[in-house]
Amino acid sequence: MRFLGYLILLALIGYGIWPYYTVYRLDAAINQQDASALAVLIDLPAIRANYKARVKAGVQGILPMGDPGGVMGQVRQGIEHLGDAALDQVINAAWVQTTLRDAITRVTHQTPPYLIGGIEFAFFESFNRFLIRIGSLGHDATHIRLSLVGSEWRVTDIITSVD
């Protein structure tokens, strides 16, 4: 019985350390010349979906609600469609790498930028989500959300803020 308890404890410790190993891998991949090392650590469809949701929320906040067949409804649909197409083209592994490098450099003022040096907070949001904050809260912080996708932790969202 004691052996089973130790085995469960070891499994819990391993699960708790697992995303931090991904942070270590992410740190190494950000500084690679080629974005292909980073591509295996990110979930581009999830990042795009999260950005599309934020763009759609922004469009809804700017443009007044109106008849879907009316002029404002058509303008809203056009902006949402163009925004989706633009995000699909812009958000790729190289964009993620550049965004993370810039966020880390802005906080640490280091060249090359080291992710681990810029982390102010890194912990679980839930059993399958892990949040990393680069920079101080409220001071141009960037949040990186990792999610457990299959059997790997992957970057599924990057939330940048501007003072």
C-alpha positions as CSV (number, residue, x, y, z in Angstrom):
1,M,0.0,0.0,0.0
2,R,2.9,2.3,0.8
3,F,4.4,1.6,-2.6
4,L,1.2,2.6,-4.3
5,G,1.1,5.8,-2.4
6,Y,4.7,6.6,-3.4
7,L,3.9,5.8,-7.0
8,I,0.9,8.1,-7.0
9,L,3.0,10.9,-5.4
10,L,5.7,10.4,-8.0
11,A,3.1,10.6,-10.8
12,L,1.7,13.9,-9.4
13,I,5.2,15.4,-9.1
14,G,5.9,14.4,-12.7
15,Y,2.7,15.9,-13.9
16,G,3.4,19.1,-12.1
17,I,6.9,19.4,-13.6
18,W,5.9,18.4,-17.1
19,P,4.8,21.9,-18.4
20,Y,7.9,23.4,-17.0
21,Y,9.9,21.1,-19.2
22,T,7.9,22.5,-22.1
23,V,8.8,26.0,-21.0
24,Y,12.4,25.0,-21.2
25,R,12.0,23.6,-24.7
26,L,10.0,26.7,-25.7
27,D,12.9,28.9,-24.5
28,A,15.4,27.0,-26.6
29,A,13.1,27.0,-29.7
30,I,12.5,30.8,-29.5
31,N,16.2,31.5,-30.0
32,Q,16.6,29.2,-33.0
33,Q,17.2,30.8,-36.3
34,D,14.4,28.7,-37.9
35,A,10.9,28.6,-36.6
36,S,10.5,24.9,-37.3
37,A,11.7,24.0,-33.8
38,L,9.0,26.2,-32.4
39,A,6.3,24.8,-34.8
40,V,6.1,21.5,-32.9
41,L,5.4,23.3,-29.6
42,I,2.5,25.5,-30.9
43,D,-1.1,24.8,-32.0
44,L,-1.6,27.4,-34.8
45,P,-5.3,26.6,-35.3
46,A,-6.0,27.3,-31.6
47,I,-3.9,30.5,-31.7
48,R,-5.7,31.7,-34.8
49,A,-9.1,30.8,-33.3
50,N,-8.4,32.8,-30.1
51,Y,-7.2,35.8,-32.1
52,K,-10.3,35.6,-34.4
53,A,-12.5,35.6,-31.3
54,R,-10.8,38.7,-30.0
55,V,-11.1,40.5,-33.3
56,K,-14.8,39.5,-33.6
57,A,-15.4,40.9,-30.1
58,G,-13.6,44.1,-31.0
59,V,-15.7,44.5,-34.2
60,Q,-18.9,44.0,-32.3
61,G,-17.8,46.6,-29.8
62,I,-17.1,49.2,-32.5
63,L,-19.9,48.7,-35.0
64,P,-23.5,49.1,-33.9
65,M,-25.8,46.1,-34.2
66,G,-28.2,46.4,-37.1
67,D,-30.2,44.4,-39.5
68,P,-28.0,41.6,-40.8
69,G,-29.1,42.4,-44.4
70,G,-28.6,46.1,-43.9
71,V,-25.5,48.2,-44.6
72,M,-24.0,47.9,-41.1
73,G,-24.6,44.2,-41.0
74,Q,-22.9,43.8,-44.4
75,V,-20.0,45.9,-43.2
76,R,-19.6,43.9,-40.0
77,Q,-19.6,40.6,-42.0
78,G,-17.1,42.0,-44.5
79,I,-14.7,43.1,-41.7
80,E,-15.1,39.7,-39.9
81,H,-14.4,37.8,-43.1
82,L,-11.4,40.0,-44.1
83,G,-10.1,39.8,-40.5
84,D,-10.3,36.0,-40.6
85,A,-8.4,35.7,-43.9
86,A,-5.8,38.2,-42.7
87,L,-5.2,36.3,-39.5
88,D,-4.9,33.0,-41.3
89,Q,-2.1,34.5,-43.4
90,V,-0.3,36.5,-40.7
91,I,-0.3,34.1,-37.8
92,N,2.3,31.4,-38.5
93,A,5.2,29.9,-36.6
94,A,7.5,32.8,-37.6
95,W,5.0,35.3,-36.3
96,V,4.7,33.4,-33.0
97,Q,8.5,33.4,-32.7
98,T,8.8,37.1,-33.4
99,T,6.0,38.0,-31.1
100,L,7.5,36.0,-28.2
101,R,11.0,37.3,-28.9
102,D,9.8,40.9,-28.9
103,A,7.8,40.4,-25.7
104,I,10.8,38.9,-23.9
105,T,13.2,41.5,-25.1
106,R,10.8,44.3,-24.0
107,V,10.8,42.9,-20.5
108,T,14.4,41.6,-20.0
109,H,16.3,43.9,-22.4
110,Q,18.5,40.8,-23.2
111,T,19.9,39.8,-26.5
112,P,19.3,37.0,-27.3
113,P,16.0,36.9,-25.4
114,Y,15.6,34.2,-22.8
115,L,12.1,33.2,-22.0
116,I,13.0,31.9,-18.6
117,G,14.5,35.2,-17.6
118,G,11.3,37.1,-18.5
119,I,8.8,34.9,-16.7
120,E,7.1,36.6,-13.7
121,F,4.5,33.9,-13.2
122,A,4.0,30.3,-14.5
123,F,1.5,27.9,-13.0
124,F,-1.6,25.8,-13.8
125,E,-4.9,27.4,-14.6
126,S,-6.5,24.0,-14.6
127,F,-5.4,20.4,-15.0
128,N,-4.9,20.9,-18.7
129,R,-4.1,24.6,-19.0
130,F,-0.9,26.3,-17.9
131,L,-0.3,30.1,-18.0
132,I,3.0,31.9,-18.4
133,R,3.2,35.7,-17.8
134,I,6.1,37.5,-19.2
135,G,6.6,40.8,-17.4
136,S,4.8,42.4,-14.5
137,L,1.0,42.3,-14.3
138,G,-0.4,45.6,-15.6
139,H,2.9,46.7,-17.1
140,D,2.9,45.5,-20.7
141,A,2.7,41.9,-19.8
142,T,2.4,39.1,-22.3
143,H,0.5,35.9,-21.4
144,I,1.3,32.6,-23.0
145,R,-1.3,29.9,-22.5
146,L,-0.2,26.3,-22.9
147,S,-2.9,23.5,-23.2
148,L,-2.5,19.8,-23.0
149,V,-3.2,18.7,-26.6
150,G,-3.1,15.0,-26.8
151,S,0.0,14.0,-24.9
152,E,1.9,17.3,-25.4
153,W,1.8,20.7,-23.9
154,R,1.4,23.3,-26.7
155,V,1.1,27.1,-27.0
156,T,-2.6,27.7,-27.7
157,D,-2.8,31.4,-27.1
158,I,-0.6,34.5,-26.8
159,I,-2.2,37.5,-25.2
160,T,-0.3,40.8,-25.5
161,S,-1.3,43.9,-23.7
162,V,-0.2,47.5,-24.3
163,D,-0.1,50.1,-21.6
